[in-house]
Amino acid sequence: MKFNKNMTISEVLKVNKEAKTILMGFGMHCFGCPMSTMETLEEASESHNVDLELMLEKLNQLK
């Protein structure tokens, strides 16, 4: 499955638990936060001032 900007953080983690390490590398640490079930990767990248395309590239390199 390819990760995309419309996926929530919780959806990403359900697909691949290793994604947590990548997200943490981009300063996203609130995995238990209620926002993780509602906030898309695009929204999270905006609020954390993260390069969305780079983050998606790293996530999509996961096997």
PQR file with spaces between the fields and no chain letter, atoms N, CA, C, O and H, PARSE charges and radii, in Angstrom:
ATOM       1  N    MET     1       0.838   -1.177    0.000 -0.4000 1.5000
ATOM       2  CA   MET     1       0.000    0.000    0.000 -0.0000 2.0000
ATOM       3  C    MET     1       0.881    1.237    0.000  0.5500 1.7000
ATOM       4  O    MET     1       1.895    1.299    0.696 -0.5500 1.4000
ATOM       5  N    LYS     2       0.483    2.198   -0.777 -0.4000 1.5000
ATOM       6  CA   LYS     2       1.222    3.446   -0.854 -0.0000 2.0000
ATOM       7  C    LYS     2       0.598    4.456    0.107  0.5500 1.7000
ATOM       8  O    LYS     2      -0.618    4.642    0.134 -0.5500 1.4000
ATOM       9  H    LYS     2      -0.340    2.148   -1.342  0.4000 1.0000
ATOM      10  N    PHE     3       1.454    5.099    0.890 -0.4000 1.5000
ATOM      11  CA   PHE     3       0.978    6.129    1.804 -0.0000 2.0000
ATOM      12  C    PHE     3       0.668    7.393    1.019  0.5500 1.7000
ATOM      13  O    PHE     3       1.338    7.708    0.036 -0.5500 1.4000
ATOM      14  H    PHE     3       2.443    4.948    0.868  0.4000 1.0000
ATOM      15  N    ASN     4      -0.366    8.119    1.469 -0.4000 1.5000
ATOM      16  CA   ASN     4      -0.715    9.363    0.795 -0.0000 2.0000
ATOM      17  C    ASN     4      -1.102   10.426    1.817  0.5500 1.7000
ATOM      18  O    ASN     4      -1.328   10.124    2.989 -0.5500 1.4000
ATOM      19  H    ASN     4      -0.911    7.862    2.268  0.4000 1.0000
ATOM      20  N    LYS     5      -1.174   11.659    1.362 -0.4000 1.5000
ATOM      21  CA   LYS     5      -1.392   12.812    2.236 -0.0000 2.0000
ATOM      22  C    LYS     5      -2.739   12.805    2.937  0.5500 1.7000
ATOM      23  O    LYS     5      -2.918   13.513    3.928 -0.5500 1.4000
ATOM      24  H    LYS     5      -0.991   11.904    0.410  0.4000 1.0000
ATOM      25  N    ASN     6      -3.680   12.029    2.452 -0.4000 1.5000
ATOM      26  CA   ASN     6      -5.026   12.013    3.031 -0.0000 2.0000
ATOM      27  C    ASN     6      -5.203   10.977    4.141  0.5500 1.7000
ATOM      28  O    ASN     6      -6.260   10.912    4.769 -0.5500 1.4000
ATOM      29  H    ASN     6      -3.535   11.454    1.647  0.4000 1.0000
ATOM      30  N    MET     7      -4.177   10.176    4.380 -0.4000 1.5000
ATOM      31  CA   MET     7      -4.242    9.165    5.443 -0.0000 2.0000
ATOM      32  C    MET     7      -4.024    9.828    6.795  0.5500 1.7000
ATOM      33  O    MET     7      -3.255   10.782    6.916 -0.5500 1.4000
ATOM      34  H    MET     7      -3.319   10.229    3.869  0.4000 1.0000
ATOM      35  N    THR     8      -4.712    9.312    7.813 -0.4000 1.5000
ATOM      36  CA   THR     8      -4.472    9.806    9.170 -0.0000 2.0000
ATOM      37  C    THR     8      -3.230    9.108    9.732  0.5500 1.7000
ATOM      38  O    THR     8      -2.793    8.078    9.219 -0.5500 1.4000
ATOM      39  H    THR     8      -5.337    8.538    7.715  0.4000 1.0000
ATOM      40  N    ILE     9      -2.687    9.682   10.774 -0.4000 1.5000
ATOM      41  CA   ILE     9      -1.518    9.091   11.413 -0.0000 2.0000
ATOM      42  C    ILE     9      -1.851    7.683   11.912  0.5500 1.7000
ATOM      43  O    ILE     9      -1.041    6.767   11.770 -0.5500 1.4000
ATOM      44  H    ILE     9      -3.042   10.518   11.190  0.4000 1.0000
ATOM      45  N    SER    10      -3.022    7.512   12.487 -0.4000 1.5000
ATOM      46  CA   SER    10      -3.396    6.180   12.987 -0.0000 2.0000
ATOM      47  C    SER    10      -3.538    5.175   11.843  0.5500 1.7000
ATOM      48  O    SER    10      -3.197    4.006   12.019 -0.5500 1.4000
ATOM      49  H    SER    10      -3.680    8.256   12.602  0.4000 1.0000
ATOM      50  N    GLU    11      -4.027    5.595   10.687 -0.4000 1.5000
ATOM      51  CA   GLU    11      -4.118    4.699    9.531 -0.0000 2.0000
ATOM      52  C    GLU    11      -2.730    4.264    9.076  0.5500 1.7000
ATOM      53  O    GLU    11      -2.506    3.097    8.752 -0.5500 1.4000
ATOM      54  H    GLU    11      -4.305    6.545   10.544  0.4000 1.0000
ATOM      55  N    VAL    12      -1.804    5.218    9.057 -0.4000 1.5000
ATOM      56  CA   VAL    12      -0.426    4.919    8.654 -0.0000 2.0000
ATOM      57  C    VAL    12       0.174    3.863    9.580  0.5500 1.7000
ATOM      58  O    VAL    12       0.814    2.917    9.120 -0.5500 1.4000
ATOM      59  H    VAL    12      -1.986    6.165    9.320  0.4000 1.0000
ATOM      60  N    LEU    13      -0.033    4.028   10.876 -0.4000 1.5000
ATOM      61  CA   LEU    13       0.527    3.086   11.851 -0.0000 2.0000
ATOM      62  C    LEU    13      -0.125    1.720   11.768  0.5500 1.7000
ATOM      63  O    LEU    13       0.522    0.715   12.060 -0.5500 1.4000
ATOM      64  H    LEU    13      -0.552    4.796   11.250  0.4000 1.0000
ATOM      65  N    LYS    14      -1.396    1.659   11.377 -0.4000 1.5000
ATOM      66  CA   LYS    14      -2.062    0.365   11.204 -0.0000 2.0000
ATOM      67  C    LYS    14      -1.476   -0.390   10.022  0.5500 1.7000
ATOM      68  O    LYS    14      -1.384   -1.617   10.047 -0.5500 1.4000
ATOM      69  H    LYS    14      -1.921    2.476   11.140  0.4000 1.0000
ATOM      70  N    VAL    15      -1.076    0.346    8.982 -0.4000 1.5000
ATOM      71  CA   VAL    15      -0.498   -0.273    7.794 -0.0000 2.0000
ATOM      72  C    VAL    15       0.909   -0.780    8.084  0.5500 1.7000
ATOM      73  O    VAL    15       1.275   -1.884    7.680 -0.5500 1.4000
ATOM      74  H    VAL    15      -1.150    1.343    8.961  0.4000 1.0000
ATOM      75  N    ASN    16       1.705    0.042    8.793 -0.4000 1.5000
ATOM      76  CA   ASN    16       3.085   -0.335    9.070 -0.0000 2.0000
ATOM      77  C    ASN    16       3.551    0.340   10.355  0.5500 1.7000
ATOM      78  O    ASN    16       3.733    1.557   10.397 -0.5500 1.4000
ATOM      79  H    ASN    16       1.408    0.939    9.121  0.4000 1.0000
ATOM      80  N    LYS    17       3.739   -0.451   11.389 -0.4000 1.5000
ATOM      81  CA   LYS    17       4.151    0.080   12.696 -0.0000 2.0000
ATOM      82  C    LYS    17       5.527    0.750   12.643  0.5500 1.7000
ATOM      83  O    LYS    17       5.826    1.616   13.465 -0.5500 1.4000
ATOM      84  H    LYS    17       3.591   -1.440   11.355  0.4000 1.0000
ATOM      85  N    GLU    18       6.367    0.353   11.677 -0.4000 1.5000
ATOM      86  CA   GLU    18       7.683    0.964   11.535 -0.0000 2.0000
ATOM      87  C    GLU    18       7.597    2.434   11.130  0.5500 1.7000
ATOM      88  O    GLU    18       8.575    3.170   11.261 -0.5500 1.4000
ATOM      89  H    GLU    18       6.125   -0.350   11.009  0.4000 1.0000
ATOM      90  N    ALA    19       6.457    2.857   10.648 -0.4000 1.5000
ATOM      91  CA   ALA    19       6.268    4.251   10.242 -0.0000 2.0000
ATOM      92  C    ALA    19       6.429    5.189   11.438  0.5500 1.7000
ATOM      93  O    ALA    19       6.734    6.370   11.272 -0.5500 1.4000
ATOM      94  H    ALA    19       5.663    2.259   10.542  0.4000 1.0000
ATOM      95  N    LYS    20       6.224    4.662   12.625 -0.4000 1.5000
ATOM      96  CA   LYS    20       6.357    5.469   13.843 -0.0000 2.0000
ATOM      97  C    LYS    20       7.741    6.110   13.925  0.5500 1.7000
ATOM      98  O    LYS    20       7.863    7.281   14.283 -0.5500 1.4000
ATOM      99  H    LYS    20       5.976    3.703   12.760  0.4000 1.0000
ATOM     100  N    THR    21       8.773    5.351   13.597 -0.4000 1.5000
ATOM     101  CA   THR    21      10.141    5.865   13.645 -0.0000 2.0000
ATOM     102  C    THR    21      10.321    7.021   12.670  0.5500 1.7000
ATOM     103  O    THR    21      10.956    8.023   12.999 -0.5500 1.4000
ATOM     104  H    THR    21       8.674    4.399   13.307  0.4000 1.0000
ATOM     105  N    ILE    22       9.772    6.885   11.490 -0.4000 1.5000
ATOM     106  CA   ILE    22       9.892    7.948   10.486 -0.0000 2.0000
ATOM     107  C    ILE    22       9.135    9.192   10.942  0.5500 1.7000
ATOM     108  O    ILE    22       9.654   10.305   10.857 -0.5500 1.4000
ATOM     109  H    ILE    22       9.256    6.071   11.223  0.4000 1.0000
ATOM     110  N    LEU    23       7.921    9.004   11.422 -0.4000 1.5000
ATOM     111  CA   LEU    23       7.132   10.147   11.882 -0.0000 2.0000
ATOM     112  C    LEU    23       7.825   10.849   13.043  0.5500 1.7000
ATOM     113  O    LEU    23       7.832   12.078   13.108 -0.5500 1.4000
ATOM     114  H    LEU    23       7.499    8.100   11.492  0.4000 1.0000
ATOM     115  N    MET    24       8.404   10.086   13.952 -0.4000 1.5000
ATOM     116  CA   MET    24       9.132   10.688   15.076 -0.0000 2.0000
ATOM     117  C    MET    24      10.327   11.498   14.574  0.5500 1.7000
ATOM     118  O    MET    24      10.663   12.534   15.147 -0.5500 1.4000
ATOM     119  H    MET    24       8.399    9.088   13.899  0.4000 1.0000
ATOM     120  N    GLY    25      10.959   11.028   13.516 -0.4000 1.5000
ATOM     121  CA   GLY    25      12.079   11.746   12.929 -0.0000 2.0000
ATOM     122  C    GLY    25      11.686   13.099   12.367  0.5500 1.7000
ATOM     123  O    GLY    25      12.527   13.983   12.202 -0.5500 1.4000
ATOM     124  H    GLY    25      10.686   10.186   13.051  0.4000 1.0000
ATOM     125  N    PHE    26      10.408   13.254   12.074 -0.4000 1.5000
ATOM     126  CA   PHE    26       9.886   14.527   11.584 -0.0000 2.0000
ATOM     127  C    PHE    26       9.234   15.343   12.700  0.5500 1.7000
ATOM     128  O    PHE    26       8.560   16.339   12.438 -0.5500 1.4000
ATOM     129  H    PHE    26       9.725   12.536   12.208  0.4000 1.0000
ATOM     130  N    GLY    27       9.440   14.911   13.951 -0.4000 1.5000
ATOM     131  CA   GLY    27       8.940   15.671   15.093 -0.0000 2.0000
ATOM     132  C    GLY    27       7.505   15.369   15.480  0.5500 1.7000
ATOM     133  O    GLY    27       6.901   16.111   16.255 -0.5500 1.4000
ATOM     134  H    GLY    27       9.987   14.102   14.165  0.4000 1.0000
ATOM     135  N    MET    28       6.957   14.297   14.952 -0.4000 1.5000
ATOM     136  CA   MET    28       5.583   13.914   15.284 -0.0000 2.0000
ATOM     137  C    MET    28       5.629   12.807   16.328  0.5500 1.7000
ATOM     138  O    MET    28       6.012   11.676   16.031 -0.5500 1.4000
ATOM     139  H    MET    28       7.448   13.695   14.322  0.4000 1.0000
ATOM     140  N    HIS    29       5.234   13.145   17.555 -0.4000 1.5000
ATOM     141  CA   HIS    29       5.349   12.204   18.670 -0.0000 2.0000
ATOM     142  C    HIS    29       4.020   11.886   19.335  0.5500 1.7000
ATOM     143  O    HIS    29       3.986   11.089   20.272 -0.5500 1.4000
ATOM     144  H    HIS    29       4.923   14.064   17.796  0.4000 1.0000
ATOM     145  N    CYS    30       2.948   12.469   18.892 -0.4000 1.5000
ATOM     146  CA   CYS    30       1.672   12.333   19.609 -0.0000 2.0000
ATOM     147  C    CYS    30       0.821   11.197   19.027  0.5500 1.7000
ATOM     148  O    CYS    30      -0.263   11.433   18.493 -0.5500 1.4000
ATOM     149  H    CYS    30       2.975   13.116   18.130  0.4000 1.0000
ATOM     150  N    PHE    31       1.322    9.976   19.136 -0.4000 1.5000
ATOM     151  CA   PHE    31       0.615    8.831   18.561 -0.0000 2.0000
ATOM     152  C    PHE    31      -0.613    8.429   19.364  0.5500 1.7000
ATOM     153  O    PHE    31      -1.553    7.861   18.809 -0.5500 1.4000
ATOM     154  H    PHE    31       2.203    9.785   19.570  0.4000 1.0000
ATOM     155  N    GLY    32      -0.619    8.713   20.651 -0.4000 1.5000
ATOM     156  CA   GLY    32      -1.773    8.410   21.485 -0.0000 2.0000
ATOM     157  C    GLY    32      -2.759    9.564   21.550  0.5500 1.7000
ATOM     158  O    GLY    32      -3.831    9.451   22.145 -0.5500 1.4000
ATOM     159  H    GLY    32       0.145    9.175   21.102  0.4000 1.0000
ATOM     160  N    CYS    33      -2.389   10.652   20.942 -0.4000 1.5000
ATOM     161  CA   CYS    33      -3.205   11.867   20.940 -0.0000 2.0000
ATOM     162  C    CYS    33      -4.483   11.631   20.117  0.5500 1.7000
ATOM     163  O    CYS    33      -4.429   10.982   19.072 -0.5500 1.4000
ATOM     164  H    CYS    33      -1.519   10.744   20.458  0.4000 1.0000
ATOM     165  N    PRO    34      -5.617   12.147   20.573 -0.5600 1.5000
ATOM     166  CA   PRO    34      -6.853   11.997   19.801  0.2800 2.0000
ATOM     167  C    PRO    34      -6.753   12.555   18.381  0.5500 1.7000
ATOM     168  O    PRO    34      -7.457   12.097   17.482 -0.5500 1.4000
ATOM     169  N    MET    35      -5.886   13.534   18.182 -0.4000 1.5000
ATOM     170  CA   MET    35      -5.734   14.109   16.843 -0.0000 2.0000
ATOM     171  C    MET    35      -5.164   13.101   15.851  0.5500 1.7000
ATOM     172  O    MET    35      -5.387   13.232   14.647 -0.5500 1.4000
ATOM     173  H    MET    35      -5.314   13.907   18.913  0.4000 1.0000
ATOM     174  N    SER    36      -4.440   12.110   16.330 -0.4000 1.5000
ATOM     175  CA   SER    36      -3.832   11.137   15.413 -0.0000 2.0000
ATOM     176  C    SER    36      -4.887   10.330   14.661  0.5500 1.7000
ATOM     177  O    SER    36      -4.605    9.763   13.605 -0.5500 1.4000
ATOM     178  H    SER    36      -4.259   12.004   17.308  0.4000 1.0000
ATOM     179  N    THR    37      -6.095   10.279   15.204 -0.4000 1.5000
ATOM     180  CA   THR    37      -7.167    9.539   14.523 -0.0000 2.0000
ATOM     181  C    THR    37      -7.948   10.421   13.560  0.5500 1.7000
ATOM     182  O    THR    37      -8.725    9.921   12.746 -0.5500 1.4000
ATOM     183  H    THR    37      -6.324   10.739   16.061  0.4000 1.0000
ATOM     184  N    MET    38      -7.745   11.733   13.650 -0.4000 1.5000
ATOM     185  CA   MET    38      -8.507   12.660   12.804 -0.0000 2.0000
ATOM     186  C    MET    38      -7.638   13.463   11.846  0.5500 1.7000
ATOM     187  O    MET    38      -8.089   13.852   10.769 -0.5500 1.4000
ATOM     188  H    MET    38      -7.114   12.139   14.312  0.4000 1.0000
ATOM     189  N    GLU    39      -6.390   13.710   12.237 -0.4000 1.5000
ATOM     190  CA   GLU    39      -5.512   14.585   11.466 -0.0000 2.0000
ATOM     191  C    GLU    39      -4.830   13.802   10.338  0.5500 1.7000
ATOM     192  O    GLU    39      -4.242   12.746   10.572 -0.5500 1.4000
ATOM     193  H    GLU    39      -6.023   13.393   13.112  0.4000 1.0000
ATOM     194  N    THR    40      -4.916   14.330    9.121 -0.4000 1.5000
ATOM     195  CA   THR    40      -4.253   13.681    7.992 -0.0000 2.0000
ATOM     196  C    THR    40      -2.764   13.998    8.017  0.5500 1.7000
ATOM     197  O    THR    40      -2.321   14.900    8.728 -0.5500 1.4000
ATOM     198  H    THR    40      -5.394   15.187    8.931  0.4000 1.0000
ATOM     199  N    LEU    41      -2.009   13.255    7.241 -0.4000 1.5000
ATOM     200  CA   LEU    41      -0.574   13.533    7.139 -0.0000 2.0000
ATOM     201  C    LEU    41      -0.344   14.949    6.615  0.5500 1.7000
ATOM     202  O    LEU    41       0.589   15.631    7.040 -0.5500 1.4000
ATOM     203  H    LEU    41      -2.369   12.522    6.664  0.4000 1.0000
ATOM     204  N    GLU    42      -1.185   15.379    5.706 -0.4000 1.5000
ATOM     205  CA   GLU    42      -1.050   16.744    5.173 -0.0000 2.0000
ATOM     206  C    GLU    42      -1.262   17.778    6.270  0.5500 1.7000
ATOM     207  O    GLU    42      -0.484   18.725    6.389 -0.5500 1.4000
ATOM     208  H    GLU    42      -1.943   14.826    5.361  0.4000 1.0000
ATOM     209  N    GLU    43      -2.303   17.606    7.068 -0.4000 1.5000
ATOM     210  CA   GLU    43      -2.584   18.537    8.165 -0.0000 2.0000
ATOM     211  C    GLU    43      -1.482   18.495    9.218  0.5500 1.7000
ATOM     212  O    GLU    43      -1.060   19.534    9.725 -0.5500 1.4000
ATOM     213  H    GLU    43      -2.935   16.838    6.971  0.4000 1.0000
ATOM     214  N    ALA    44      -1.022   17.302    9.542 -0.4000 1.5000
ATOM     215  CA   ALA    44       0.035   17.156   10.541 -0.0000 2.0000
ATOM     216  C    ALA    44       1.327   17.796   10.059  0.5500 1.7000
ATOM     217  O    ALA    44       2.035   18.435   10.837 -0.5500 1.4000
ATOM     218  H    ALA    44      -1.365   16.457    9.130  0.4000 1.0000
ATOM     219  N    SER    45       1.635   17.627    8.777 -0.4000 1.5000
ATOM     220  CA   SER    45       2.868   18.219    8.250 -0.0000 2.0000
ATOM     221  C    SER    45       2.804   19.739    8.289  0.5500 1.7000
ATOM     222  O    SER    45       3.814   20.398    8.535 -0.5500 1.4000
ATOM     223  H    SER    45       1.060   17.107    8.145  0.4000 1.0000
ATOM     224  N    GLU    46       1.624   20.296    8.047 -0.4000 1.5000
ATOM     225  CA   GLU    46       1.463   21.754    8.117 -0.0000 2.0000
ATOM     226  C    GLU    46       1.635   22.249    9.549  0.5500 1.7000
ATOM     227  O    GLU    46       2.320   23.245    9.781 -0.5500 1.4000
ATOM     228  H    GLU    46       0.803   19.760    7.847  0.4000 1.0000
ATOM     229  N    SER    47       1.030   21.574   10.495 -0.4000 1.5000
ATOM     230  CA   SER    47       1.101   22.037   11.883 -0.0000 2.0000
ATOM     231  C    SER    47       2.477   21.815   12.500  0.5500 1.7000
ATOM     232  O    SER    47       2.836   22.490   13.465 -0.5500 1.4000
ATOM     233  H    SER    47       0.474   20.765   10.307  0.4000 1.0000
ATOM     234  N    HIS    48       3.261   20.861   11.949 -0.4000 1.5000
ATOM     235  CA   HIS    48       4.606   20.584   12.470 -0.0000 2.0000
ATOM     236  C    HIS    48       5.703   21.175   11.578  0.5500 1.7000
ATOM     237  O    HIS    48       6.892   20.952   11.805 -0.5500 1.4000
ATOM     238  H    HIS    48       2.969   20.312   11.166  0.4000 1.0000
ATOM     239  N    ASN    49       5.278   21.936   10.556 -0.4000 1.5000
ATOM     240  CA   ASN    49       6.225   22.570    9.627 -0.0000 2.0000
ATOM     241  C    ASN    49       7.179   21.538    9.010  0.5500 1.7000
ATOM     242  O    ASN    49       8.400   21.695    9.044 -0.5500 1.4000
ATOM     243  H    ASN    49       4.312   22.118   10.372  0.4000 1.0000
ATOM     244  N    VAL    50       6.580   20.472    8.442 -0.4000 1.5000
ATOM     245  CA   VAL    50       7.322   19.358    7.862 -0.0000 2.0000
ATOM     246  C    VAL    50       7.112   19.348    6.352  0.5500 1.7000
ATOM     247  O    VAL    50       6.029   19.674    5.867 -0.5500 1.4000
ATOM     248  H    VAL    50       5.588   20.344    8.415  0.4000 1.0000
ATOM     249  N    ASP    51       8.145   18.976    5.619 -0.4000 1.5000
ATOM     250  CA   ASP    51       8.056   18.816    4.169 -0.0000 2.0000
ATOM     251  C    ASP    51       7.236   17.550    3.876  0.5500 1.7000
ATOM     252  O    ASP    51       7.732   16.434    4.027 -0.5500 1.4000
ATOM     253  H    ASP    51       9.025   18.712    6.013  0.4000 1.0000
ATOM     254  N    LEU    52       6.004   17.734    3.465 -0.4000 1.5000
ATOM     255  CA   LEU    52       5.079   16.614    3.246 -0.0000 2.0000
ATOM     256  C    LEU    52       5.614   15.632    2.216  0.5500 1.7000
ATOM     257  O    LEU    52       5.561   14.421    2.434 -0.5500 1.4000
ATOM     258  H    LEU    52       5.601   18.641    3.342  0.4000 1.0000
ATOM     259  N    GLU    53       6.124   16.129    1.106 -0.4000 1.5000
ATOM     260  CA   GLU    53       6.610   15.242    0.045 -0.0000 2.0000
ATOM     261  C    GLU    53       7.786   14.398    0.518  0.5500 1.7000
ATOM     262  O    GLU    53       7.875   13.216    0.186 -0.5500 1.4000
ATOM     263  H    GLU    53       6.167   17.113    0.929  0.4000 1.0000
ATOM     264  N    LEU    54       8.679   14.990    1.284 -0.4000 1.5000
ATOM     265  CA   LEU    54       9.820   14.239    1.812 -0.0000 2.0000
ATOM     266  C    LEU    54       9.350   13.170    2.794  0.5500 1.7000
ATOM     267  O    LEU    54       9.838   12.040    2.774 -0.5500 1.4000
ATOM     268  H    LEU    54       8.607   15.950    1.554  0.4000 1.0000
ATOM     269  N    MET    55       8.402   13.534    3.652 -0.4000 1.5000
ATOM     270  CA   MET    55       7.882   12.569    4.614 -0.0000 2.0000
ATOM     271  C    MET    55       7.189   11.403    3.893  0.5500 1.7000
ATOM     272  O    MET    55       7.386   10.245    4.263 -0.5500 1.4000
ATOM     273  H    MET    55       8.006   14.452    3.669  0.4000 1.0000
ATOM     274  N    LEU    56       6.393   11.698    2.881 -0.4000 1.5000
ATOM     275  CA   LEU    56       5.724   10.639    2.123 -0.0000 2.0000
ATOM     276  C    LEU    56       6.742    9.760    1.400  0.5500 1.7000
ATOM     277  O    LEU    56       6.571    8.544    1.317 -0.5500 1.4000
ATOM     278  H    LEU    56       6.233   12.638    2.581  0.4000 1.0000
ATOM     279  N    GLU    57       7.784   10.372    0.885 -0.4000 1.5000
ATOM     280  CA   GLU    57       8.843    9.607    0.210 -0.0000 2.0000
ATOM     281  C    GLU    57       9.474    8.611    1.175  0.5500 1.7000
ATOM     282  O    GLU    57       9.673    7.446    0.832 -0.5500 1.4000
ATOM     283  H    GLU    57       7.922   11.360    0.952  0.4000 1.0000
ATOM     284  N    LYS    58       9.787    9.078    2.389 -0.4000 1.5000
ATOM     285  CA   LYS    58      10.399    8.205    3.400 -0.0000 2.0000
ATOM     286  C    LYS    58       9.436    7.092    3.813  0.5500 1.7000
ATOM     287  O    LYS    58       9.836    5.935    3.935 -0.5500 1.4000
ATOM     288  H    LYS    58       9.625   10.024    2.667  0.4000 1.0000
ATOM     289  N    LEU    59       8.169    7.443    4.026 -0.4000 1.5000
ATOM     290  CA   LEU    59       7.172    6.439    4.415 -0.0000 2.0000
ATOM     291  C    LEU    59       7.001    5.380    3.331  0.5500 1.7000
ATOM     292  O    LEU    59       6.874    4.191    3.624 -0.5500 1.4000
ATOM     293  H    LEU    59       7.844    8.383    3.927  0.4000 1.0000
ATOM     294  N    ASN    60       6.999    5.824    2.081 -0.4000 1.5000
ATOM     295  CA   ASN    60       6.771    4.882    0.991 -0.0000 2.0000
ATOM     296  C    ASN    60       7.988    4.035    0.658  0.5500 1.7000
ATOM     297  O    ASN    60       7.915    3.144   -0.189 -0.5500 1.4000
ATOM     298  H    ASN    60       7.102    6.790    1.843  0.4000 1.0000
ATOM     299  N    GLN    61       9.118    4.310    1.328 -0.4000 1.5000
ATOM     300  CA   GLN    61      10.293    3.448    1.182 -0.0000 2.0000
ATOM     301  C    GLN    61      10.207    2.250    2.128  0.5500 1.7000
ATOM     302  O    GLN    61      10.978    1.300    1.990 -0.5500 1.4000
ATOM     303  H    GLN    61       9.178    5.034    2.016  0.4000 1.0000
ATOM     304  N    LEU    62       9.280    2.285    3.084 -0.4000 1.5000
ATOM     305  CA   LEU    62       9.096    1.158    3.992 -0.0000 2.0000
ATOM     306  C    LEU    62       8.595   -0.054    3.223  0.5500 1.7000
ATOM     307  O    LEU    62       7.841    0.071    2.258 -0.5500 1.4000
ATOM     308  H    LEU    62       8.654    3.057    3.196  0.4000 1.0000
ATOM     309  N    LYS    63       9.015   -1.202    3.656 -0.4000 1.5000
ATOM     310  CA   LYS    63       8.557   -2.464    3.006 -0.0000 2.0000
ATOM     311  C    LYS    63       7.432   -3.058    3.815  0.5500 1.7000
ATOM     312  O    LYS    63       6.902   -4.110    3.456 -0.5500 1.4000
ATOM     313  H    LYS    63       9.627   -1.304    4.440  0.4000 1.0000
